[in-house]
Amino acid sequence: MSTIYVAMICDRHTDPEPFLFSTAQAAIEHAKSCALEYAREPEDVEEEPINGWLYYARYSEEDSVWVLAKQVDEPS
């Protein structure tokens, strides 16, 4: 099985959207970039470790980004 890295962007103004990457670094960089782009101020971005996730940041009370590693064709 192959691993893909999913960057989820969850902004209250749009539908949650997944972005797929072949490396964790690329997915995390994308998520960080989106959080900074969508935040009103750079200091609004609050990163927080979450067990089992590669990255998580909130850029407002309702909006966040995160990165997960998933196996391709993994049975549910």
N, C-alpha and C positions, 0 to 999 in steps of 0.2 A: 504494500500500500504506500501511496505517496502522501506527503503532508503538504497542505496548503495553509496559508495564513490569511485570515479573514479580518479585515478592518471594517468595523461597523460604525457608521455615522448616524447618530440618532438626534436629529434636530426637530424641534416642535413645528417648524415651518415647512417641513418636507416629510415624505415617507422615509422610514429607516432604510438605509442603503448599504449593502455589503460590497466591499472591494476586495478582490482576490489577488494574492501575491505568492511568489515562489519562495520568498525569504521573509523571516520574521523582521529583519531590519527594515526592509522596504515597507512592510505593512505598518510598522510602528512609526516610521518617518512620515508616512501618509496621514496616519491618524493625528499625529502631533501637528502637522501642517494644517490640517482641517480645523483642529481645535483653535489654533492661533488665528486662522483666517476668520472663523465665525465668531470668536469672542469679541466683546465690545472693547476690552482692553487686554493686553497680554497677561497682566496679573490676575485676570479672571480665570485663567486656566489652572485647575487644581488637579494634579496627578495623585493617584492613590493606588497602592498595591491591592490587588484582589486575587485571592488564592485560585490558581488554575487559569488565570488570564495572563497574557503577556504584557498588556498595557491597558490602562484605564485613565481617562481624564474627563473631568466635567468642566464645561466652560460657561455654564449658567445653572440655575437651579433645576432646569428641565432638560438640558441638552448635554450630551456626552458622546465620547468616542471610546472604542475599545478594540482590542486585538485578541483573537483566539487562534490556536492551532487546531486544525481539523484533518482527519484522515479522509482521503478520497475513496469513495465506495465503501465506507465503513458501515456495516449494518447498524440499524438503530437499536 
